[in-house]
Amino acid sequence: MNQRSISQLLDLRAGQQQKNQPAGRSTQAGFRPGAPSFNPGSSDRVVAAGGAAYAIPNTAANTGNASESIVREFHEALARAPEMAVAVAAIKALTSVITKSTAQTAMGLEKELKEAAASLQRCNETAISLKAGCELFLRYTTRTSALEMEDFATAKARIIERGNYFAETSTRARQTIAELGARFIQPGAVVLCHGHSRVVLALLRRAVAQGVQFSVVVTEGRPDGTGLTMARALDEMHVPVVAILDSAVAFALESLKVNMVMVGAEGVVENGGVINKLGTYQIAIAAKVHNIPFYVAAESYKFARLYPLSQRDLPVERKHVDFGPLMPKAVKIENPSRDYTPPSYISLLFTDLGVLTPAAVSDELIQLYV
């Protein structure tokens, strides 16, 4: 597919999405009833980031409540910097809570942080990276002997220092991963990507900067067309791109001579498996059948204390999908936004903690959370 046809496909797809947006039905039959779900209220503002949606209650704009103020700050950070990771935006917002806090005791400050983190997580209770980022930040900032200091002003300064350092480290994570992962892309490689991952894009951009010639196969990424967003970004980098239907992955792995699969992750779980955009799991299965390496690029702030046993254990986020007016009304539509890929299908994970095997993830999680 040449550059012109890719651009035409992108424009056509974007027009179809805008035209069809109000229509459609979505149900989640088959998912575990107790799993969290995300359904923003009709009066809430919603900001999209990282392939997920985050509800900003309208009350946050009309009150001086500290928790709601931090939600507004989180929203504004994402609006100002669309490329900022959701977890990083949350971490920066939590850091500002420490700076602005009027608490007079360590216990009071810790209470404010926990309340702020809970408010952020309520923006989308199914967002794994948001939850993991908040939990890791709380562990890192409060796990310090500074809280035991008699001089609270000194203790607070130390906590602010740790918070800022954590935010800076999280911001640099994407570039660290790019440096590590780019080494795996050999001249002439054909890389298959699924969805729009900013860390994967940074990794591929680093390989381009190093003069490596390679091509990329991207899936369409229905229903939100995130794969086409990825194709546009790669096309702007002058990387040869072939766009395929999501259902064409197994065919493309063989016919297009794919050398590796590279995906991002919404969350990395305790056993080294990953939760990512719907379709990742079946791509991993196909890659293993074809003996093609399956790589995951993910920041350590996405390491989550979760241990899903099956697809039914995942938090549910409903996404709009339109099958057109000919679909009978009695037909239920099931469209989860993510799936779980077990560690047995993953070759390596590129993280800011290093290049890890899935088995090494649990050890890193212990170091992060304990």
C-alpha positions in Angstrom: 0.0 0.0 0.0 1.5 3.3 -1.0 1.6 6.5 1.0 -1.3 8.1 -0.9 -3.6 5.1 -0.4 -2.8 5.0 3.3 -3.8 8.7 3.7 -7.0 8.1 1.7 -7.9 5.2 4.0 -7.2 7.2 7.1 -9.3 10.1 6.0 -12.2 7.8 4.9 -12.1 5.9 8.2 -12.1 9.1 10.2 -15.1 10.4 8.3 -17.0 7.1 8.8 -16.3 7.2 12.6 -17.7 10.8 12.9 -20.7 9.9 10.8 -21.5 6.8 12.8 -20.7 8.0 16.3 -24.2 8.5 17.6 -25.4 5.1 16.5 -24.8 1.6 17.9 -25.5 -0.6 20.8 -23.1 -2.2 23.2 -23.6 -4.8 25.9 -21.1 -6.8 27.9 -22.9 -10.1 28.3 -20.4 -12.8 29.3 -18.1 -10.7 31.5 -17.9 -11.4 35.2 -20.8 -9.4 36.8 -18.5 -8.3 39.7 -15.8 -6.8 37.5 -15.5 -3.0 37.5 -17.1 -1.2 34.5 -16.8 2.3 33.1 -20.0 4.2 32.2 -19.5 8.0 32.3 -22.6 10.0 33.2 -24.3 12.0 30.5 -23.4 15.3 32.2 -19.7 14.4 32.6 -17.0 15.7 30.3 -14.9 12.9 28.8 -11.3 13.1 27.7 -9.7 10.4 25.6 -6.1 9.4 26.2 -4.1 6.3 25.6 -7.0 4.5 24.0 -9.2 5.0 27.0 -11.8 7.5 28.2 -11.7 9.5 31.5 -14.8 11.1 32.9 -14.4 14.5 34.4 -17.5 15.2 36.6 -19.0 18.7 35.9 -18.9 19.3 39.6 -15.1 19.4 39.4 -15.3 22.7 37.5 -17.7 24.3 39.9 -16.3 23.7 43.4 -13.2 24.4 45.4 -13.1 20.8 46.8 -9.5 19.7 46.9 -10.2 16.2 45.5 -12.2 17.6 42.6 -9.6 20.2 41.9 -7.0 17.6 41.5 -9.3 15.8 38.9 -9.5 19.1 37.0 -5.7 19.5 37.1 -5.3 15.9 35.8 -7.7 16.6 32.9 -6.0 19.9 32.0 -2.6 18.1 32.0 -3.9 15.6 29.4 -5.5 18.4 27.4 -2.2 20.4 27.3 0.0 17.4 26.4 -1.9 14.7 24.5 1.3 12.6 24.3 1.6 12.5 28.1 0.9 9.1 29.5 -2.2 9.0 31.7 -0.2 7.6 34.7 2.3 10.4 34.4 -0.4 13.0 34.3 -1.8 11.4 37.5 1.6 11.3 39.1 2.2 15.0 38.4 -1.2 15.9 39.8 -0.5 14.0 43.0 2.9 15.7 43.3 1.1 19.0 43.3 -1.2 17.8 46.1 1.9 17.5 48.3 3.2 20.9 47.3 -0.2 22.6 48.0 -1.1 20.6 51.1 -1.9 22.5 54.3 -1.7 19.4 56.4 0.2 19.8 59.7 1.1 16.1 60.2 2.4 13.3 58.1 -0.8 11.3 58.7 -2.8 14.3 57.4 -0.7 14.5 54.3 -0.9 10.8 53.6 -4.7 11.1 54.0 -4.9 13.9 51.5 -2.8 11.9 49.0 -5.0 8.8 49.3 -8.2 10.9 48.8 -6.7 12.6 45.8 -5.6 9.2 44.3 -9.1 7.8 44.9 -10.6 10.8 43.1 -8.3 10.3 40.1 -9.2 6.6 39.9 -12.9 7.4 39.8 -12.3 9.2 36.5 -12.2 5.6 35.0 -12.3 2.8 37.6 -11.4 0.3 34.9 -8.2 2.1 33.8 -5.4 -0.2 34.9 -2.4 2.1 34.2 -4.1 5.0 36.1 -4.7 2.8 39.1 -1.2 1.3 39.0 0.4 4.7 38.6 -1.5 6.1 41.6 -0.7 3.1 43.8 3.0 3.1 42.9 3.3 6.8 43.6 1.7 6.4 47.0 4.0 3.6 47.9 7.1 5.4 46.7 6.3 8.8 48.5 5.1 7.3 51.7 7.7 4.5 52.0 10.3 6.7 53.5 11.9 7.3 57.0 11.2 11.0 56.4 7.6 10.5 57.7 9.1 9.6 61.1 10.9 12.9 61.4 9.8 15.1 64.3 10.1 18.2 62.1 7.1 17.9 59.7 8.4 20.7 57.4 11.6 18.7 56.8 9.5 15.5 56.3 7.2 17.3 53.8 10.2 18.6 51.8 11.6 15.1 51.6 8.3 13.7 50.4 8.0 16.5 47.7 11.6 15.6 46.6 10.6 12.0 46.3 7.4 12.9 44.4 9.2 15.1 41.9 11.9 12.4 41.4 9.2 9.8 40.7 7.4 12.1 38.2 10.7 12.8 36.4 11.7 9.1 36.3 8.2 8.2 34.9 8.5 10.9 32.3 11.9 9.5 31.1 10.6 5.9 31.1 9.4 6.0 27.5 12.9 7.1 26.2 14.7 4.5 28.3 12.5 1.8 26.7 13.1 3.2 23.2 16.9 3.0 23.7 16.6 -0.7 24.9 14.1 -1.9 22.4 15.4 -0.3 19.3 18.4 -2.6 19.5 16.2 -5.5 18.6 15.1 -4.1 15.3 17.4 -5.3 12.6 17.9 -3.9 9.1 15.1 -5.2 6.8 12.9 -6.2 9.7 9.1 -6.4 9.3 7.4 -5.4 12.5 3.7 -6.0 13.2 2.0 -3.5 15.6 -1.5 -3.5 17.1 -3.1 -0.3 18.3 -1.6 3.0 18.9 1.1 2.7 21.5 3.1 5.8 22.2 6.0 3.9 23.8 6.2 1.5 20.8 6.1 4.5 18.5 9.0 6.1 20.5 10.9 2.8 20.1 10.4 2.7 16.4 11.3 6.4 16.1 14.6 5.7 17.9 15.4 2.9 15.4 14.7 5.3 12.5 17.0 7.9 14.1 19.7 5.2 14.3 19.4 4.7 10.5 17.8 1.3 10.6 15.7 0.5 7.6 12.5 -1.5 8.4 8.8 -1.7 7.6 5.7 -2.0 9.7 2.4 -3.8 9.4 -0.4 -2.2 11.4 -3.8 -3.6 12.2 -6.8 -1.4 11.6 -7.6 -1.5 15.3 -11.4 -1.4 15.4 -13.6 0.1 16.7 -11.6 3.2 17.4 -9.1 3.0 14.6 -6.1 3.3 16.8 -4.1 1.3 14.4 -4.7 3.8 11.7 -3.5 6.5 14.0 -0.3 4.5 14.4 -0.1 4.2 10.6 -0.4 7.9 10.1 2.4 8.6 12.7 4.7 6.0 11.0 3.9 7.4 7.5 5.0 10.9 8.8 8.3 9.2 9.9 8.7 7.9 6.3 8.5 4.3 7.5 7.0 1.9 4.9 3.6 0.9 6.3 1.1 -1.8 5.3 -2.4 -1.5 6.9 -4.4 -4.7 7.3 -7.8 -5.7 8.8 -7.7 -7.0 12.3 -8.9 -10.4 11.0 -6.0 -10.6 8.6 -3.2 -11.0 11.2 -2.5 -14.7 10.9 -2.4 -14.4 7.1 -0.1 -11.3 7.2 2.3 -12.9 9.6 3.2 -15.5 7.0 2.5 -13.7 3.7 4.2 -10.4 4.6 7.1 -12.2 6.2 6.8 -10.5 9.6 9.9 -10.9 11.8 8.4 -9.7 15.1 5.3 -8.4 16.8 5.6 -5.3 19.0 2.7 -4.1 21.2 2.3 -1.8 24.1 0.3 -2.6 27.3 -2.3 -1.0 29.4 -1.1 -3.1 32.3 1.5 -5.7 33.1 0.2 -8.2 35.7 1.9 -10.2 38.4 2.6 -13.3 36.4 4.2 -11.4 33.5 1.1 -11.4 31.3 -0.3 -8.2 29.9 -3.6 -6.5 29.5 -3.9 -4.6 26.3 -6.2 -3.5 23.4 -8.6 -6.2 22.3 -7.1 -8.5 19.8 -3.6 -8.6 21.4 -4.2 -12.1 22.7 -5.2 -13.6 19.4 -2.2 -12.0 17.7 0.1 -13.5 20.4 -1.4 -16.9 19.7 -0.9 -16.6 16.0 2.7 -15.3 16.5 3.6 -18.3 18.6 2.2 -20.8 16.0 4.4 -19.1 13.4 7.5 -19.0 15.8 7.6 -15.2 15.6 8.8 -13.3 18.7 6.1 -11.4 20.5 7.5 -8.3 22.3 5.8 -5.9 24.8 6.9 -2.4 25.5 5.6 -1.0 28.8 6.6 1.5 31.4 7.1 0.2 35.0 4.3 2.4 36.3 2.0 0.1 34.4 3.0 -2.9 36.6 -0.2 -3.7 38.4 -1.0 -6.0 41.4 -3.5 -8.0 39.4 -3.6 -11.7 38.7 -6.3 -12.5 36.1 -7.0 -16.2 35.6 -9.1 -15.7 32.5 -10.6 -13.0 30.2 -13.6 -12.9 32.6 -11.4 -11.4 35.4 -10.7 -8.1 33.5 -12.4 -4.8 34.3 -15.0 -3.9 31.7 -14.8 -0.8 29.6 -17.6 -0.4 27.1 -16.7 1.1 23.7 -19.0 2.1 20.9 -19.1 -0.1 17.9 -21.5 0.3 14.9 -22.4 -2.7 12.7 -24.7 -0.6 10.6 -28.5 -0.4 10.3 -28.9 -3.9 8.9 -28.0 -5.5 12.3 -31.2 -7.0 13.9 -32.1 -5.1 17.0 -32.5 -8.4 19.0 -28.8 -9.2 18.5 -26.6 -8.4 21.5 -23.3 -6.8 20.7 -20.3 -7.6 22.9 -17.3 -5.3 22.5 -14.8 -5.3 25.4 -11.9 -2.9 24.9 -9.1 -5.1 26.2 -8.0 -8.7 26.6 -5.4 -10.6 28.6 -2.4 -12.2 27.1 -0.8 -15.0 29.3 3.0 -14.9 29.8 3.5 -18.1 27.9 2.9 -16.2 24.6 5.3 -13.3 25.4 9.0 -13.4 24.4 10.3 -10.4 26.2 9.1 -7.1 27.8 11.0 -3.9 27.1 10.7 -1.7 30.3 12.5 1.2 31.9 13.7 -1.4 34.5 15.4 -3.3 31.7 14.6 -6.1 29.2 12.7 -8.6 31.2 11.4 -12.1 30.7 7.8 -12.6 31.9 9.0 -14.7 34.8 11.1 -11.7 36.0 8.1 -9.4 36.3 6.9 -10.8 39.7 10.3 -10.0 41.2 10.2 -6.5 39.9 6.7 -6.0 41.3 7.9 -7.1 44.7 10.6 -4.5 44.5 8.2 -1.8 43.4 5.4 -2.4 45.9 7.0 -3.8 49.0 
